[in-house]
Amino acid sequence: MLFRIDPASDEPLYTQLVAQVRTAIAHGDLRAGERLPSARDLAASLEINLHTVLHAYQELRDGGLIELRRGRGAVVTEHAAPDLDELHTAVGALAATARRLRVSPETVTALVKEALR
């Protein structure tokens, strides 16, 4: 998996990494049992601080998405990727409706966040 960060973004770097892993799991790009790059390797490839990657990995672990195993690194958990087919269908319908109504992505995102509270 290829990770990308935007150092100019207002979003913290570790949050960007967490979001990318969550998205990859949700889309099935990362599956249960797959290993993430070592924190040291990922930090070096992205040219960021090792502790930034460790912070992201700890947040993913706390959310139950990965396990941190000594000697094996970060591994996607079995229950990290539930069947999201129904959700993907609903999101696709939401996106189509938003485009048809010419509602901005920012407004749609705000509405979804509000509905999830």
HELIX and SHEET records of a PDB file:
HELIX    1   1 LEU A   13  ALA A   26  1                                  14    
HELIX    2   2 ALA A   39  LEU A   46  1                                   8    
HELIX    3   3 LEU A   50  ASP A   62  1                                  13    
HELIX    4   4 ASP A   85  LEU A  101  1                                  17    
HELIX    5   5 PRO A  105  LEU A  116  1                                  12    
SHEET    1   A 2 ILE A  66  ARG A  69  0                                        
SHEET    2   A 2 GLY A  73  VAL A  76 -1                                        
END                                                                             
